[in-house]
Amino acid sequence: MVGDPDAELLLAFQRGDASAFRTLFERHARAMVAFCNHFVRNAARAEELAQDVFLKLHQAAPRYQPTARFKTFLYRIASNHCLNELRRGEQAARRQVRVRPGDEPPDLDALPGPAPTPEQEATGGALARAVEALLDRLPEKQRVAFVLCRFQGLSYDEIAAALDTSVPAVKSLIHRATVTAAEALAPFAPDGEVLP
Amino acid sequence: MTHVREELTALLDGALEPAERARVEAHLAACAECRAGRDRTAAGLAALGRLPPPPEPSPQFEQRFYARLARERTAVPRGPLRHLSWRFLAPLAAAGAAAALVIGVGLRERHRQAFIADHLGLFESPELVASVGDVAPQDVEVVAHLDELEGTP
């Protein structure tokens, strides 16, 4: 794709240039670990997921067509992988908290989350936890669209291509997630409390 | 007056077409409710900007990835099946199992028919037929007079 240096690198890798893949890895590894961390919130697991994504990229590279931007190609792989991981995690959580007949059904939102790291406690820990709680509450499609938009910096067009959906659908997903976020994060707004 | 709540996020993200943007901004100039909605959304987005930076990957991350890549590449099956995934192999396996089942049932039926043909004479003995528990007396009578019945046109 014209004007997409990462796409050029992937095409170079298709032609056998192994160093081109290394460059892509170096450019996107950090962002990919951060992206995966928004779904599992465990540094070691996020790194494993990011590795999975790059392995899939390595395997899928021969099928890459330069009509798609590299970033949408990469985040399509990553989004599918993280959504699958999210579904597996929810199933595992349901199995773990399965209760005896007659007991009240478990509230998954009330389950304890991972303990905050000292870094989180020191700087913006409360805000980080509020964002984590927010992401947990969002339906999965809203969650992935919101993360792609707010944390990975993809445009609506790129998100639509990555999620294989339309731009109006992305606009609606991001709007609903952002309204929920604005309510949840109002106490952390720069001007202090936001009045209703 | 039609409110523009659904467009506020896209407006703040700069994702509206120029004509749509002009329409939304004109509405905002006249609607305090939508302006308040826009300000709430903008404040929430500004809060996101105060998040601490995401944690760095561990120093061994890259090394671990390439070690894993090397392992995965050596684990890839050789030969003509290398490019086939279970998506293609599973239907083939299912079709093979179904064919084996059909052949097995056919062979069993053929064997049963051959056994009956080989032992047809036994069914013409009224004593033998009567010795079988579930046979009605009239059936024994029919077998006893098979010769006469076979002669009937």
Chai-1 contact restraints between the chains, C-beta under 6 A:
chainA,res_idxA,chainB,res_idxB,connection_type,confidence,min_distance_angstrom,max_distance_angstrom,comment,restraint_id
A,R30,B,P57,contact,1.0,0.0,6.0,A-B,restraint_1
A,V33,B,P57,contact,1.0,0.0,6.0,A-B,restraint_2
A,A34,B,P54,contact,1.0,0.0,6.0,A-B,restraint_3
A,A43,B,P55,contact,1.0,0.0,6.0,A-B,restraint_4
A,E47,B,P57,contact,1.0,0.0,6.0,A-B,restraint_5
A,E47,B,F61,contact,1.0,0.0,6.0,A-B,restraint_6
A,Q51,B,F65,contact,1.0,0.0,6.0,A-B,restraint_7
A,Q51,B,R68,contact,1.0,0.0,6.0,A-B,restraint_8
A,T123,B,P52,contact,1.0,0.0,6.0,A-B,restraint_9
A,G124,B,L51,contact,1.0,0.0,6.0,A-B,restraint_10
A,G124,B,P52,contact,1.0,0.0,6.0,A-B,restraint_11
A,L127,B,L51,contact,1.0,0.0,6.0,A-B,restraint_12
A,R150,B,L48,contact,1.0,0.0,6.0,A-B,restraint_13
A,Y156,B,A15,contact,1.0,0.0,6.0,A-B,restraint_14
A,K171,B,A10,contact,1.0,0.0,6.0,A-B,restraint_15
A,I174,B,T9,contact,1.0,0.0,6.0,A-B,restraint_16
A,H175,B,T9,contact,1.0,0.0,6.0,A-B,restraint_17
A,T178,B,T9,contact,1.0,0.0,6.0,A-B,restraint_18
A,T178,B,T41,contact,1.0,0.0,6.0,A-B,restraint_19
A,A181,B,G44,contact,1.0,0.0,6.0,A-B,restraint_20
A,A182,B,R40,contact,1.0,0.0,6.0,A-B,restraint_21
A,A182,B,T41,contact,1.0,0.0,6.0,A-B,restraint_22
A,A182,B,G44,contact,1.0,0.0,6.0,A-B,restraint_23
A,L185,B,G44,contact,1.0,0.0,6.0,A-B,restraint_24
A,L185,B,A47,contact,1.0,0.0,6.0,A-B,restraint_25
A,F188,B,A47,contact,1.0,0.0,6.0,A-B,restraint_26
A,A189,B,A43,contact,1.0,0.0,6.0,A-B,restraint_27
A,A189,B,A47,contact,1.0,0.0,6.0,A-B,restraint_28
A,P190,B,A46,contact,1.0,0.0,6.0,A-B,restraint_29
A,V194,B,R40,contact,1.0,0.0,6.0,A-B,restraint_30
A,V194,B,A43,contact,1.0,0.0,6.0,A-B,restraint_31
